[in-house]
Amino acid sequence: MKLYHVTPSVNTSGILDTGIDPSKSRGKRKVSWFVGHSQLMWAIAHVSDRHRVPANEITVFSVFLDKGDIKKTAWYEIYTCNTLQEIDGVMTGKEAIDQHARFSEYLGDPL
């Protein structure tokens, strides 16, 4: 299953070196957070607001996870994982937003 991990860009080099490591989480729980495609724009806005960084200072990592490695949360398409994960792809938050806008424009986003 393809999911996304969104983080301030200051964390990019460490993630590129080691992967997405839940032990480095600064939250109450030592887990990594992931979202499905439908929640990606929300995740970018959330990270931007929570860490006070603009979209061009956010990095979006894509990963492929087995369903057995993730735990569903109470929110739709938001998951946690407590194991180290290798990344599959990387883009800036701005690139993700631009890609979403092009895709929505192509499909005729009803919103």
Contacts in CASP RR format, 6 or more apart in sequence:
PFRMAT RR
TARGET T0000
AUTHOR 0000-0000-0000
METHOD contacts of the structure
MODEL  1
MKLYHVTPSVNTSGILDTGIDPSKSRGKRKVSWFVGHSQLMWAIAHVSDR
HRVPANEITVFSVFLDKGDIKKTAWYEIYTCNTLQEIDGVMTGKEAIDQH
ARFSEYLGDPL
1 64 0 8 1.000
1 65 0 8 1.000
1 66 0 8 1.000
1 67 0 8 1.000
1 70 0 8 1.000
2 36 0 8 1.000
2 37 0 8 1.000
2 62 0 8 1.000
2 63 0 8 1.000
2 64 0 8 1.000
2 88 0 8 1.000
3 34 0 8 1.000
3 35 0 8 1.000
3 36 0 8 1.000
3 62 0 8 1.000
3 63 0 8 1.000
3 64 0 8 1.000
3 65 0 8 1.000
3 70 0 8 1.000
3 79 0 8 1.000
4 34 0 8 1.000
4 35 0 8 1.000
4 36 0 8 1.000
4 37 0 8 1.000
4 40 0 8 1.000
4 43 0 8 1.000
4 60 0 8 1.000
4 61 0 8 1.000
4 62 0 8 1.000
4 63 0 8 1.000
5 15 0 8 1.000
5 20 0 8 1.000
5 32 0 8 1.000
5 33 0 8 1.000
5 34 0 8 1.000
5 60 0 8 1.000
5 61 0 8 1.000
5 63 0 8 1.000
5 85 0 8 1.000
5 87 0 8 1.000
6 35 0 8 1.000
6 40 0 8 1.000
6 43 0 8 1.000
6 44 0 8 1.000
6 46 0 8 1.000
6 47 0 8 1.000
6 58 0 8 1.000
6 59 0 8 1.000
6 60 0 8 1.000
6 61 0 8 1.000
6 93 0 8 1.000
7 15 0 8 1.000
7 47 0 8 1.000
7 58 0 8 1.000
7 59 0 8 1.000
7 61 0 8 1.000
8 47 0 8 1.000
8 51 0 8 1.000
8 53 0 8 1.000
8 57 0 8 1.000
8 58 0 8 1.000
8 59 0 8 1.000
9 53 0 8 1.000
9 57 0 8 1.000
9 58 0 8 1.000
9 59 0 8 1.000
9 92 0 8 1.000
10 57 0 8 1.000
11 59 0 8 1.000
12 59 0 8 1.000
12 90 0 8 1.000
15 21 0 8 1.000
15 59 0 8 1.000
15 61 0 8 1.000
15 87 0 8 1.000
16 87 0 8 1.000
16 90 0 8 1.000
18 84 0 8 1.000
19 84 0 8 1.000
19 85 0 8 1.000
19 86 0 8 1.000
19 87 0 8 1.000
20 32 0 8 1.000
20 61 0 8 1.000
20 63 0 8 1.000
20 81 0 8 1.000
20 84 0 8 1.000
20 85 0 8 1.000
20 87 0 8 1.000
21 32 0 8 1.000
21 84 0 8 1.000
22 30 0 8 1.000
22 31 0 8 1.000
22 32 0 8 1.000
22 81 0 8 1.000
22 82 0 8 1.000
22 83 0 8 1.000
22 84 0 8 1.000
23 30 0 8 1.000
25 31 0 8 1.000
25 32 0 8 1.000
29 80 0 8 1.000
30 82 0 8 1.000
31 71 0 8 1.000
31 80 0 8 1.000
31 81 0 8 1.000
31 82 0 8 1.000
32 80 0 8 1.000
32 81 0 8 1.000
32 82 0 8 1.000
32 85 0 8 1.000
33 43 0 8 1.000
33 78 0 8 1.000
33 79 0 8 1.000
33 80 0 8 1.000
34 63 0 8 1.000
34 65 0 8 1.000
34 70 0 8 1.000
34 78 0 8 1.000
34 79 0 8 1.000
34 80 0 8 1.000
34 81 0 8 1.000
35 42 0 8 1.000
35 43 0 8 1.000
35 77 0 8 1.000
35 78 0 8 1.000
35 79 0 8 1.000
36 77 0 8 1.000
36 78 0 8 1.000
36 79 0 8 1.000
37 77 0 8 1.000
38 76 0 8 1.000
38 77 0 8 1.000
39 75 0 8 1.000
39 76 0 8 1.000
39 77 0 8 1.000
39 78 0 8 1.000
40 60 0 8 1.000
40 96 0 8 1.000
40 100 0 8 1.000
41 96 0 8 1.000
41 97 0 8 1.000
41 100 0 8 1.000
44 55 0 8 1.000
44 58 0 8 1.000
44 60 0 8 1.000
44 93 0 8 1.000
44 96 0 8 1.000
44 97 0 8 1.000
47 53 0 8 1.000
47 58 0 8 1.000
48 54 0 8 1.000
48 55 0 8 1.000
48 58 0 8 1.000
55 92 0 8 1.000
55 93 0 8 1.000
55 94 0 8 1.000
55 97 0 8 1.000
56 92 0 8 1.000
56 93 0 8 1.000
56 94 0 8 1.000
58 92 0 8 1.000
58 93 0 8 1.000
58 94 0 8 1.000
59 90 0 8 1.000
59 91 0 8 1.000
59 92 0 8 1.000
59 93 0 8 1.000
60 90 0 8 1.000
60 91 0 8 1.000
60 92 0 8 1.000
60 93 0 8 1.000
60 95 0 8 1.000
60 96 0 8 1.000
61 87 0 8 1.000
61 88 0 8 1.000
61 89 0 8 1.000
61 90 0 8 1.000
62 87 0 8 1.000
62 88 0 8 1.000
62 89 0 8 1.000
62 90 0 8 1.000
63 85 0 8 1.000
63 86 0 8 1.000
63 87 0 8 1.000
63 88 0 8 1.000
63 89 0 8 1.000
64 88 0 8 1.000
65 79 0 8 1.000
65 81 0 8 1.000
65 85 0 8 1.000
69 81 0 8 1.000
69 83 0 8 1.000
69 85 0 8 1.000
70 79 0 8 1.000
70 80 0 8 1.000
70 81 0 8 1.000
71 79 0 8 1.000
71 80 0 8 1.000
71 81 0 8 1.000
71 82 0 8 1.000
72 78 0 8 1.000
72 79 0 8 1.000
73 79 0 8 1.000
73 80 0 8 1.000
91 99 0 8 1.000
104 111 0 8 1.000
END
